[in-house]
Amino acid sequence: MSKQPLRLAVAEAERILREAGVASPRADAELLAAHVVGVERTKLTMVPLVSVSVVEELHRLVRERSKGIPLQHITGWAAMGAITVSVGPGVFVPRPETELLLAWGLAHLRRTRQPTIVDLCTGSGVLALAFANARPDASVHAVERDPSALAWARRNANALVGAGDRPVDLRFGDVGDPELLAELDGTVDLVVCNPPYVPEGTPVPVEVAEHDPHAAVFSGLDGMDTIRHVVHCAVRLLRPGGALALEHDDTHGEAVPELLRARQVLTEVADHPDLAGRPRFATALRRSLS
Ligand SMILES: C[S@@+](CC[C@H](N)C(=O)[O-])C[C@H]1O[C@@H](n2cnc3c(N)ncnc32)[C@H](O)[C@@H]1O
């Protein structure tokens, strides 16, 4: 059977994706090719020739991607820290910028032994599971309100436990519930949250509008309905000296720190940019008692 150069097939895929307006055509073309060939993206150069059926399958997936189907729905996975999680319809696709929240949290906890970590609005479970993987000594708790997302989180948690990670306490719950995780009140070292934060009615790309669950993206007219609940909940859960790290919309670089500063019990409020320099997440510490 005749073989074709993979390099040419990837270049053609990139061209089609660019013309379709896909934001990162080179990366997507290579990741789709790696998925079809069954190798890591960095190993594509080790596969010079592929069969016609591989090229046809790559072009089929490129057509899907050109229609706005998220790359991660096509490949079936998304990465965070050292782990990958399964994703698909019914759950939010983890975004690269959330890696910054993970990195900040891990750095903050580096001197804390056996930390207690809470991930609110866990979606696929990605943050909770990345913390559990990076900190095997931690007790990690995660909360999600959408049963469909929680089912993805359970599947991901089971897979990582199967691979040797410590189990995470995954719960169905609402961050607006004043009794949520009440047994942990005043004991938590780190609360992280990537909540829904886009103001209702904001135009979003088709792959967000049609493939991320609405309740995972939008949160009230100003986008801050869930964030207000998260701040209340975090203040209750954190021990003195414990930290909150909260992702937000790039239009909330002042509003979220202001909300945190309005809480007397929070101190050292800071806002942090993403890799594109846009305001992306806020952090604060719960005041020590002394
Ligand atoms: C932006 S997604 C983030 C998911 C995950 N943390 C990540 O970074 O990929 C927000 C998640 O919060 C969940 N959510 C929305 N409102 C909630 C609430 N009131 N209580 C708990 N979870 C909520 C949504 O179902 C969605 O899974």
The ligand as an SDF file (V2000), in Angstrom:
LIG
                    3D

 27 29  0  0  0  0  0  0  0  0999 V2000
  -15.1230   27.1390   34.3600 C   0  0  0  0  0  0  0  0  0  0  0  0
  -15.6550   25.5310   34.8330 S   0  0  0  0  0  0  0  0  0  0  0  0
  -14.1430   25.0150   35.6110 C   0  0  0  0  0  0  0  0  0  0  0  0
  -13.9650   23.5550   35.7580 C   0  0  0  0  0  0  0  0  0  0  0  0
  -12.5450   23.1820   36.2380 C   0  0  0  0  0  0  0  0  0  0  0  0
  -12.2600   23.7290   37.5490 N   0  0  0  0  0  0  0  0  0  0  0  0
  -11.4930   23.6100   35.2470 C   0  0  0  0  0  0  0  0  0  0  0  0
  -10.6900   24.4900   35.5490 O   0  0  0  0  0  0  0  0  0  0  0  0
  -11.4810   23.0540   34.1440 O   0  0  0  0  0  0  0  0  0  0  0  0
  -16.7110   25.8990   36.1950 C   0  0  0  0  0  0  0  0  0  0  0  0
  -17.4260   24.7070   36.8290 C   0  0  0  0  0  0  0  0  0  0  0  0
  -18.1900   25.1860   37.9430 O   0  0  0  0  0  0  0  0  0  0  0  0
  -19.4080   24.4720   38.0180 C   0  0  0  0  0  0  0  0  0  0  0  0
  -20.3410   25.3170   38.7850 N   0  0  0  0  0  0  0  0  0  0  0  0
  -21.0320   26.3880   38.3530 C   0  0  0  0  0  0  0  0  0  0  0  0
  -21.7470   26.9280   39.3550 N   0  0  0  0  0  0  0  0  0  0  0  0
  -21.5010   26.1640   40.4490 C   0  0  0  0  0  0  0  0  0  0  0  0
  -21.9530   26.2200   41.7920 C   0  0  0  0  0  0  0  0  0  0  0  0
  -22.8040   27.1510   42.2060 N   0  0  0  0  0  0  0  0  0  0  0  0
  -21.5010   25.2850   42.6680 N   0  0  0  0  0  0  0  0  0  0  0  0
  -20.6330   24.3100   42.2510 C   0  0  0  0  0  0  0  0  0  0  0  0
  -20.1800   24.2040   40.9800 N   0  0  0  0  0  0  0  0  0  0  0  0
  -20.6050   25.1280   40.0910 C   0  0  0  0  0  0  0  0  0  0  0  0
  -19.7980   24.2720   36.5670 C   0  0  0  0  0  0  0  0  0  0  0  0
  -20.7200   23.2050   36.4290 O   0  0  0  0  0  0  0  0  0  0  0  0
  -18.4240   23.9920   35.9390 C   0  0  0  0  0  0  0  0  0  0  0  0
  -18.1510   22.6020   35.9440 O   0  0  0  0  0  0  0  0  0  0  0  0
  1  2  1  0
  2  3  1  0
  2 10  1  0
  3  4  1  0
  4  5  1  0
  5  6  1  0
  5  7  1  0
  7  8  2  0
  7  9  1  0
 10 11  1  0
 11 12  1  0
 11 26  1  0
 12 13  1  0
 13 14  1  0
 13 24  1  0
 14 15  1  0
 14 23  1  0
 15 16  2  0
 16 17  1  0
 17 18  1  0
 17 23  2  0
 18 19  1  0
 18 20  2  0
 20 21  1  0
 21 22  2  0
 22 23  1  0
 24 25  1  0
 24 26  1  0
 26 27  1  0
M  CHG  2   2   1   9  -1
M  END
$$$$
